Amino acid sequence: MSRRRIGQEAFGFSVDRHGASSLDDLVGLIDWAPIDQALVVISSAAKGEPAWPPLALFKAMLLSIWYDLSDVKLAEALDDRASFRRFCGFSRSEPTPERTAFVRFRRSLVTHGLDKRLFDAITGQLKTRAIRVKTGTLVDATIIASASEAATNALHLRCDGEGHWVKHKGRPAVHGFKAHVGADADTALVEEIAVTPANINDGKAGPDALPDNPGDVYADSAYRGDHFGRAVIAKGGIPKIVATGMWGRDEVETQARLDAWNRPIHRIRGRIEKIFGTWKRSYGLRRMRWRGLAKAGVQIRLTAIAYNMKRSLKIAAISG
């Protein structure tokens, strides 16, 4: 497979303290060699052209998430911004990919099912760098509208066939997917992800979002029941699930015991809402960009990788 060589212009950039970017810190956060090796099967070349290095395209995908850029805007920014070029490995004067290269790259990620492998590899590195003793895990889920929902509501077009409608009390119905997430309770690094249609019950899919050795597992009342509880215990964890009621003869005393159990769980598990808020407000995950469950998985896991990398920089700054 023929590939372009990039970054050949020696000393193409001189980075001083005025030109430095947080992206330069992010480059040094990861050992990119195993990520490059995982991507070796990908070719995103148009017919008759050498392929762009897949690692450069993967890094460009992260930029599109951090800066909430469409493929067109990403191609323009990569051509124009020195910090973007440095991050992806391009020198100052060489050409950069057009938007169609990003489309082909994402398609290849789906074809080869690489999103989970990449997420696991990068998250494993970041967890090692965090150097903290794990005490607990936050488990929760968030619904993300499908790419077709707005058009479906407005024009009565066909929905994304792999998504599903879901309705919660007091909220409008949403068609889309659900990201089930397990995150470290202390560092707020996302450790496990499962992606399902939006109508799948949290407790049913929750075991797939559990990391190994989860410690105390904090979750809301949707995770009550033996299915999730047994899965937590099987992985060596202790369920800390919000209770909706307790038995007792005295109503006041029973309510006091219920509040005493739920209060610390609510306080700790609420941290996961900041993760979802960052994904949706800052990283553009308010709606899926592409149709289908596999592509939804790619978008969600790429977003989690981007989030974990930025989060790790903050942890390093606090620890330093």
Phi, psi and omega in degrees: 000124182280130180231147174289151171254130182238166178073025184277346181282101185299137179054041181294337179228145169243111186263111174255181185294336179280328182268351183293154183225159174299338177296328177295324176291323180293327177301318182279357183283335189237143165277105189281348184301312179292333177290317176301319180295322179295331183269002188297336182284350187270134168230123181246032184279145167284162182301132176082004180239148172295150181280148171287146176303126185297330179295322178297321179290323177297315177297324177296324176299321177296319177300320181296331179279311181301325184250008176051060185249139169289170178301320180295312180294325178296315179300319179294316182292321180294326178288333191255327192260126182297320182295324177294317180298314180299315183301319183274349177098012179270141175281181190295321193251349185281157182293159179235164186296150168274168187301329182296333177294325179290322177299313181294324180295313179299320179300321179291323176302317179293314183302317183267358179058043187271350188298318180290320179298317179293317178300313181296318183294314182287317179297323177300317177296316183293323178296322178295321181289333183295329176049057176228149177281124183286132179244336184193172183227138173261130178236129177198176180222152176225143180267136179235123183298145180288162181298334185265357190297315183298315179293324180296315181295323185279322189240002180060040177277170181291135178286166168300116187297341182262352172274186179203153176281144175216145183227124174252151182303129177080003180233152177291153177296144180233137173256125180169218187230169180231132175260116177263124192232137169244123184233148177297129185292335182266312184270342185063026171279134178284125185253327181218149179218137168234140182239127183223168166302156190294340185272359181287131182298138181302314182296328180289318182272345184307320180303330180286348178259008181269126172283171174289150179047063188284347185072213174289128183253116184260125182207160180277183189293345177296343183260007176291146180127161186292327185301309180285317181301316179295323179295321177298311181296321179298332179267009177087014182260176178236119181293130173235081189254137178302129179265147179257349179189158176221151178278146176175152181281324182263119185297319181294315180295320180296317179296324179295317178295320178297314179296321180295325178286316188281329188303308180293330178293314178301318183296319183279314185290341178297342180297333183290338178296331177293326177296309181297323179298318178296316179303316188273319182282319188258330188251010172076016182269033174288334181209147175295142178271337185230159185268145174107151184294318181296318179290327175298319177299318178298312182297317182292316182289325174297320177297319179294322176298312180299317179298312183298322180294314178295320179297321180295325175298319179294320179297317180297321180293320179292318182292326181286000000 
